[in-house]
Amino acid sequence: MKRNNIIPFNPYIALSDVNMDWEHKDVEKFETLWKEGISLKEIARKLKRTHDEVGVIIMDRARKGKIKPRKNGIW
């Protein structure tokens, strides 16, 4: 009798330890701070978020065309 060689799928979930939930008011505040040229470090402090969480919202808003690249990048 032949056995099925089924390999169980055990995915790696990237950034599973990062809080990706944002309230709409915080997204709006982020966009305002971004457009004002505030640094990533200062945005994180003002929003009480980690650098990683702010990095994720930067990617999200940029991909959706809600923010534009800045002269000095994200820093």
N, C-alpha and C positions, 0 to 999 in steps of 0.2 A: 504494500500500500504506500502510495506517494504522499509525503507530508507537504503541506503548504508552507513555504518559507516566507511568512508574513513578518515584515519588520515593522514594529510599532512606531508610529509617528510621535515624536517627542520634540516639538518645536522649541526653539530658543526665542523668547519674546524680548526684543530690544527695548530698553528704557522702561521696563515694567515697574521700576522703582520711582519713576518720575510722574508727578501729578500733572496730568494733561487736561484736567477739568478747569475751565475758566468761566467766570461769570461775565455776562455781556458788558457790564459796566467796567470791569477790569480790562477787557479787550479794548474798549474805547479809550480808557486811560492809557493803556500801553501805546496805542496808535498815536495819541497826542504826544506822549513823551518821546516816542521814536521820531516823530516829525520835528520836534523841538531840538533834536540832536543830543538828547540825554544818553549817557553811556549805558551799556548793558549792566554794569555793576550798579549804577544808580537806579536804573529801572527796576532791577531785582529788589533793591532795598525799599524803594517806594511802594512796590506792589507786594512786599513780603513774600517773595518767591526766590527759588534758587536760580543760579545762572543757567542751569540745564532747562528749567521750566521756561525761562524767558527765551532761551535759544529755540525751543520747540515752537513757541508762539511766533517768533520771528520767521521761522521757516513756513509756518502755516499761513501767516498774513502775506508774506512775499509771494508764495505760490498762488495765492488767490488774487494777487494784484492790489492788495489793500495798503501795502507800504512799498516804498521805492528804496533802492540801494542808496546808501549815504556815502558821501565823499570819503569819510574815514572808516567805512565799514561798520561793523556792529560794535566796535569798541568806542 
